[in-house]
């Protein structure tokens, strides 16, 4: 099983506002950059989209080490999502889960048994080279 290192990030100019997502992938000696954006979105939606796009780009089953600076995404996919699904995509306060459409896409990609994923949080804007590169790609994705 190939090992892929994936750095993801989202960016938003205003929240909501124009936003971008970026993914930096490394596997063996190969590197790949992905980015995109939306005219009206939120930072959390871009953080989620980055991980979704990164996982969707993988062509075969992989061991994936995902590095991200979003506790919202890391905790959401590793802790909160189980309760949301049990409660019919409602929070503990019985409110609809924000960004449920993206959480459902991420859930399908992360929990379909194809990839073995490890989730790692890194401090944003703290000099981590992979995170800085993903941040630059996310900013490149913001529509002008």
C-alpha positions in Angstrom: 0.0 0.0 0.0 1.5 3.3 -1.1 2.1 5.9 1.7 0.9 9.4 0.8 1.6 12.5 2.9 -1.2 15.1 2.4 -1.2 18.7 3.6 -4.5 20.6 3.3 -5.6 24.1 4.0 -8.5 26.5 3.3 -8.5 30.3 3.0 -11.2 32.9 3.0 -11.2 36.6 2.3 -14.1 37.6 4.6 -16.1 34.9 6.2 -18.3 34.4 4.2 -16.5 35.7 1.2 -14.3 34.5 -1.7 -12.4 31.4 -0.6 -9.9 28.9 -1.7 -8.6 25.4 -0.9 -5.2 23.8 -1.4 -3.7 20.4 -1.2 0.0 19.3 -1.3 0.5 15.6 -1.9 3.8 13.7 -1.6 4.3 10.0 -2.4 7.7 8.4 -3.0 9.6 10.9 -5.0 6.5 12.5 -6.5 4.6 15.7 -5.5 1.3 17.0 -6.7 -0.5 20.3 -6.0 -4.2 20.9 -6.2 -6.2 24.1 -5.6 -9.6 25.7 -6.3 -12.1 28.1 -4.9 -15.5 29.5 -4.7 -16.8 33.1 -5.0 -19.0 32.9 -1.8 -18.0 30.4 0.9 -16.6 30.1 4.4 -13.3 29.2 5.8 -14.6 25.9 7.3 -16.1 24.9 3.9 -12.8 25.5 2.3 -10.9 23.5 5.0 -13.3 20.6 4.4 -13.2 20.9 0.6 -9.4 20.7 0.6 -9.4 17.3 2.4 -12.3 16.0 0.2 -10.4 17.0 -3.0 -7.2 15.5 -1.7 -8.7 12.2 -0.9 -10.7 12.1 -4.1 -7.5 12.6 -6.1 -6.0 9.3 -4.9 -6.4 6.7 -7.6 -5.7 3.5 -5.5 -5.9 2.4 -1.9 -3.3 4.2 0.2 -2.0 4.8 3.7 -2.6 8.5 4.0 -1.1 10.9 6.6 -3.3 14.0 6.5 -1.8 17.1 8.0 -4.1 20.1 8.6 -4.3 23.2 10.7 -8.1 22.9 11.2 -9.2 21.4 14.6 -12.8 21.7 13.2 -12.0 19.2 10.4 -9.8 16.9 12.5 -12.1 16.7 15.5 -15.2 16.6 13.2 -14.0 13.5 11.3 -12.4 11.7 14.2 -14.8 12.5 17.1 -18.0 14.4 16.4 -19.1 12.7 13.2 -20.2 9.5 14.9 -22.7 11.4 17.1 -23.9 13.5 14.2 -24.7 10.4 12.2 -26.4 8.7 15.2 -28.6 11.8 15.7 -29.5 12.2 12.0 -27.0 15.0 11.3 -28.0 17.0 14.3 -25.7 18.5 16.9 -25.9 17.8 20.7 -28.1 21.0 20.8 -30.4 19.4 18.2 -29.4 21.9 15.6 -28.6 20.8 12.0 -24.9 20.2 11.5 -23.3 23.0 9.6 -21.7 21.9 6.3 -23.5 18.5 6.5 -23.2 18.1 2.7 -19.4 18.3 2.9 -19.2 16.2 6.1 -21.2 13.5 4.3 -18.8 13.6 1.3 -15.7 13.5 3.6 -17.3 10.7 5.7 -17.8 8.6 2.5 -14.2 9.1 1.5 -12.6 8.7 4.9 -14.7 5.7 6.2 -15.2 3.6 3.0 -12.4 1.2 4.0 -10.3 2.0 0.9 -7.7 4.2 2.6 -6.0 3.9 5.9 -6.0 7.5 7.2 -4.1 9.1 10.1 -5.1 12.6 11.0 -2.5 15.0 12.3 -3.0 18.6 13.4 -0.3 21.2 12.8 -0.2 24.7 14.0 -1.0 27.1 11.1 1.4 29.8 10.0 4.1 28.4 12.2 6.7 27.5 9.6 5.7 23.9 8.8 6.9 23.6 5.2 4.0 21.4 4.0 1.4 23.5 5.8 2.9 26.7 4.3 2.7 25.2 0.9 -0.9 24.1 1.3 -1.7 27.7 2.6 -0.1 29.2 -0.5 -2.2 26.9 -2.7 -5.4 27.8 -0.9 -4.7 31.5 -1.4 -3.9 30.8 -5.1 -7.4 29.2 -5.3 -9.3 32.3 -4.0 -11.2 33.8 -7.0 -10.0 37.3 -7.8 
